[in-house]
Amino acid sequence: MPTFADVLSTDRFATYRAWANGDDALALRLYTFNVQLSAALYGPLHMLEVALRNRADAQLTTVYGPNWVDDATALPGRYQRECVIKARATLLRERKPANHGQMVAELTFGFWSSLFGHDATHLWQHLRPIFKVKGIQRGLIAGQLRDLRHLRNRVAHYEPILAQPLAQRYGNLTTLTGWLSPTAAAWIAQTSTWGALYPAVPVLVPNAAGHLRVEPAVIPYLPT
């Protein structure tokens, strides 16, 4: 019969075995914990993405009109144009109406995050008001969205996330959501299981050689 490592693939399980210093039982507990934390992040990441795209869309619709995703003045960058083309093609292939609402939902988190990047600085004057906080800079928003998109992609593709600075990422996630919508942030606070799962210390720490290993103090909190 295939082992658990065989089911996952030797390469995938090897990451967890290394963190567990070769202890297969501990590696399995780490894998399970990774899945649990990924599941706990799904709801908050979902709410951030929905709040971001809806607030950004409403603002840019006010400035450029309801067809702003096809307006070269609003989106002169190649990446954004390709995202729009791909989203429309997906909707048409699935025989869904490529109307504005469907396009907003189909466009990726990468697209919405890119609206705050270097090649979209002209949009910042319009998008700055969607964040209800004083003194915020575009670069901070762009950097945090980049990090959260990376985390979201790892969650979506079932990749390890334990080596990420998860406490910082979660803090940024909830803060950004709160700046966009206090109501959305309150929903996260009421529904999130993150606080009950994530320990007060990092799960992985570097050993003397600089290799990540499970923090001994975390082991009692790992699923059995």
N, C-alpha and C positions, 0 to 999 in steps of 0.2 A: 504494500500500500504506500502511496506517496506520502511523504512527511509534510508538515506545515510549511517548511522551508521550500519544498518542491512545488507546492501549490503557489506560493508567492513568487517564486524564482529565487535561485541562490543569490543572485546579485542584489535583489531587493532586500532580502532578509539579512544580507551581509552587513548592511548599514547598521541595523539594529544590533547584530551580534558584536560589531566593533564597539558600539556604545556600551554594550553590556560586558565588554572584556571577554567575549567568548562564551558567556553563560547563555545557553539557548533558552532556558526557562525565563530568565530575566529579559532576554531579547523579545520574547513573545509578549511579555507584560508591557514592554515599551511600545511594541507595535500596536497593541490594543489601546494603550493610552493615546498614541498618536491619532488613532481613528476616533476615539472619544473627543479629543480636543478639536479635531477637524470638524466633527459634527456640531460641537458647541459654537464654532465660529461661523457656521453656515448662516444662521439667522441674522446675527449682527452684520455680517458682510452683505447679505441680501438687502438689509434695510439701508445701509450706507449707499449701495449702488443705486437703489430705487430713488432714494432722496436726492442723490447727486444728479442723476439724469433728469428727474422731473423738475428740480429747481433750475438747473442749467437750461433745459429746454424752454421753460416758461420765460426766462430772462431773455434768451436769444430770439425767441419768437416775438417778444415785445420790440426788440431792436431791429431785427432783420425780416420779420414776417414769418408766417407759418411754413414757408418753403426754405427756411434758412439752411437746412442740410444740403441743399442743392445750390446754394448761393456761394459763388467763388470768392466773393468779398469776405464772407464769414469764414469760409473754410478753403483757404488757398493752398493748404498743405497737401502733399501727395498722400500721406498716410490716411488722413481723414477722408479724402475723396475715395480712396480704395475701400475703406470701411463702409462707406455709404453704398458703393457699388455692390459690395459683397452682401450687405444686409438686404438690399432690394432684390438681388438675385436669389437669395435664400427664401424670401417671402414668396416670390413668384414661383419658384420651384415647388414650394409646399402649397401652392394655390391659395395663398392668403393675400388679402388686399394690402398693397404696399402704400397704405395711407400714412399720414403723419404719426398717428398713435402707434401703429404697428412698427414703424421705422424706429421710433424712440425706444421701444421695447427690444427690438432686434439688435440695435447697435451695441457693441461690446463695452465692457468696463474699460478696456484699453482705449477705445474711442473717446469716452467721456473724460478719462484721465488726461488724454492728450490735449484737451482744450485748455489745459493749464501749463502746457509745455512751452519750450523756447520758441517753437515755430507758430505759436498761437498767442503771443504776448499782446497782440492787438485786441484780443477778447477780454483781457483781464479787467479793463475799465468797465466792461459790461457785467462780468461775472463776479467781480469783487463784492457787490451788495448781497449776493446769496449767502454769504458767510456772516452770521450775526455776531461779529467780534471786532473789536477795534485793533487797528495797527497790523492786521494780517498781511503777509507778503505772498506774492504768487509762488516764489520759489519754495516756501515752506509747504504750501498746499500741493504743489507738483511733486515734491519729494515724498511726502507722506502717502499720496495716492499711488506713486510708483511702488513704494514698499508694500502697500496693502494689495495692490494688483498682483504683485509677485506672490504674496501669501495666498491670495484668493486662487490663483492658478495652481499652486501646489495642493491646496485643499481640493480643488475641482478634479485634479488628475491623480489624487490618492498618493501624493508624494509625502515624504517625511517633512514634518514642520518643527520637530522638537529642537532643532539646532537654531531656529529663528529666535530673535529677541521677543518672545511672545508677549511678555508683560507690556513692553513698550508698544508693540504693534496694537495690542488690544486697547491700550490707553488712547493711542492716536485714533483708532477706529471710532471709539465712543465719543471722543472730543470732536472730531470732524463731523460726525452725525449730529451732535448737539448744536454745532455752529450752523448747520443746515436746517435743522428742525428739532426743537426741544421735544416735540411730540414723538418724533421717531426715536430720539434718544431715550425717552421715558419708556417706550415700548421695549427697547433693548434691555433696559434695567429691570423691567418686570418679567421678561421672558427668558433672559439668558441664563444658561447653566454654567457659564464660564467660571464664575467666582467659586462655585462649589467643586469644580474639578481641578482648577489650576493651583498648584501649591504656591506658597509665599516665596519660594526660592527657585532659581533656574533648575530645569530638569537635567541639563547637561553642563558640565564644567570641564575645562581643559586640565589634563594631568601634567606631570612634570615635563613630558615630551611635547606638550601642546596638542595632544589628541583629545577629542571630546569623549568623556565617559559619564555615565549616569552619576548624579550627585547622590551619595549614600543616604542623605537625609530625606530624599524624595521616595526612596524605595518602598517604605511602608504605605505610601499614598497611591502606589501604582495598582491597577486592577490585578486581581489574582486569577 
